[in-house]
Amino acid sequence: MNRKSIIFRSVPLFLFAGAILLLALVLSSLHFANLTSRNANEALDAARLNSRVMRLFSLVQDAETSQRGYLLTAEKRYLAPFKRAEALIPLHFRSLLPDFQSIALSPVTINRLDTLIKTKLVELRDTVELKRLGKAGDALALVESDQGRQAMEEIRQILVRIDAITDNTGFVRLSALTQATRLLLISITGGAILLVFLVGGAVALIFSHSRQLEKAGDALELQNETLEQKVRERTRFLERANRELQSYAYIVGHDLRAPLVNIMGFTAELERASGQFADYLEANPLPDDPTAKAAREAVQEDVPEALRFIRSSMKRMDDLINEILKLARAGNRHLQAETLELSKLVAESAATLQHRLDGGNAVVTISPDLPTVVSDRLALQQIFGNLLDNAIKYADPSRSPLIEVFGEVVGEDVTVTVRDNGRGIASQDNERIFELFRRSGRQDRPGEGIGLAHVRALVRRLGGDVSVSSVLGEGTSFYVTFAADLRRAKKWGEQ
C-alpha cells in the first residue's frame, strides 16, 4: 500500500472528525444564540417598563396641566385631558404592579407611590369641583396650600428611581448581549471556515479520483489482451474507487449540507435578534460613552455585516455542492426514452419557477404547436428548466421580462427556441458561456458557471447540440436541437 493510498483511506476519518467538530460549533452557536435572545428580551423588557413608567408620569402631568387650564379659563374644553387621565391613571398603575415586583421594588415604595397618586388626583378633583361651583378663591387656596406640589414632587422622585433601576438593568443586559453576540459570531465564523475546508477537501478528492479513473482506464485499454491478471486487478481497483467516490459524494450531499442548513437557521435567528435590538437602540439612544458606542457599532454594523458575509458564503457553498453533484450524476444516468408532449413538459418546467416569474412580472409564452418527441423526460426538464431560469435571472430591469418558447421538426431532429428580451450576451462570449465554471458579462447574479455546461452535456447525450445568438441590450435566443426519437438516434447506442 503506497503513501497516496494511505492518505485517501484516512480522508473519510478526517472528514468524520471535521463533521464532529462542526457539530460542536453548531451546538455552541445554539447556546450563544439562546443567551443572545434571553439578554435581548430582558433588555427590551426593561426598556418597555421604563417607557410605561414615563407614560404614568405623563398622565399625571396631563391631569395637572388640564386642571390649571380650567382654573385659569373656566372653559370645560380644558377638562377633557383631565377626565381621560383620571380614568387611565388607576388602570395604568395597576398594570405596572407585576413589573414593579419583577425589579424588586419594595412594597413600601409601591404603596407610597399609590398613595401619592391618589392624593394628587383628589387635590385635582377638589380644585376642579370648587371652580365649577364658582368658588375660585377656595380653589386657589387649595392650590396654594402646596399639598399638590409636594405630592407631585415625591411622585417624580420615585419614578426617577424606577427609571434609574430600569436603565441599569438595560445596560447590564446590553453588555451581556454584546458579549454573547461576539461569541456567537466567533462560533459561526469558525463553523463556516471549517465547512469551506471540508467541502474543498471533498471536491478535491472527487477530482483526484476522477483523474485516477481516467488513468486506470487508459492502462486497461493498452494491456487488455496480454495482461488479463492486471485487468482483473485494475477492475477491482476501479470498483473500489467508484465506491469511495460515491461515499465522498454522499458526504458532500448529506453530511456537509445538514450542518450547513443548521448554520443558516441559526444565522437567521441571530439576524432577527440583532434587528430587534438595533430597533431598540434607535428608539432609545444610549449615552455617548466608549462602551455604548462599541455596542452600537457591534449591533448596527459589525454583526449585520458579518452575518451577510456568512449567509453569502454558505449560499455559495450549497449551490456549488448541488451543481457539482448534478453534473456528475448527469454523465452517468441511464437515459429512458418515452413519448413526451414538449408543450406540457416546458409548461411543467415553467411552473416550478412560478414564484420567480411572479416576482419579476415575467411572462412565459409556450407555443401549443411544440412537437411530440420520444426522449428522456428528466434530461429535457433539466435543459429547459436551466434555460428558463437563466432568462429570468438575466432579465433587463428596464422592461418586463418576456420569454417565448417555440419549435419545429427538422428531419429526424427537433429544434426548440427559447427567446427572451433580457440584457443579452456579447458576441465573443457565445461559446464561452457553455464552458465549465465560465460566465460572461457583469457578475451581478448568483451562479457557479455550471448551468449551461450541464445543458450542453445533456443535449449532446440526447443526440444533438445547443447554440446561442444574442444582441446586447435586446435579448438572447437559445436553440436546442436533439433527436426526435432517441431510440433511432445514432448516438443512442453509444450511451
Secondary structure by P-SEA (a helix, b strand, c coil): ccaaaaaaaaaaaaaaaaaaaaaaaaaaaaaaaaaaaaaaaaaaaaaaaaaaaaaaaaaaaaaaaaaaaaaaccccccaaaaaaaaacaaaaaaaaaaaaaaacccaaaaaaaaaaaaaaaaaaaaaaaaaaacaaaaaaaaaacaaaaaaaaaaaaaaaaaaaaaaaaaaaaaaaaaaaaaaaaaaaaaaaaaaaaaaaaaaaaaaaaaaaaaaaaaaaaaaccccaaaaaaaaaaaaaaaaaaaaaaaaaacaaaaaaaaaaaaaaaaaaaaaaaaaaaaaccccccaaaaaaaaaaccaaaaaaaaaaaaaaaaaaaaaaaaaaaaaacbbbbbbbbcaaaaaaaaaaaaaaaaaaacbbbbbbccbbbbbccaaaaaaaaaaaaaaaaaaccccccbbbbbcccccccbbbbbbbbccccccccccccccccccccccccccccccaaaaaaaaaaaaccccccccccccbbbbbbbbbcccccccccccc
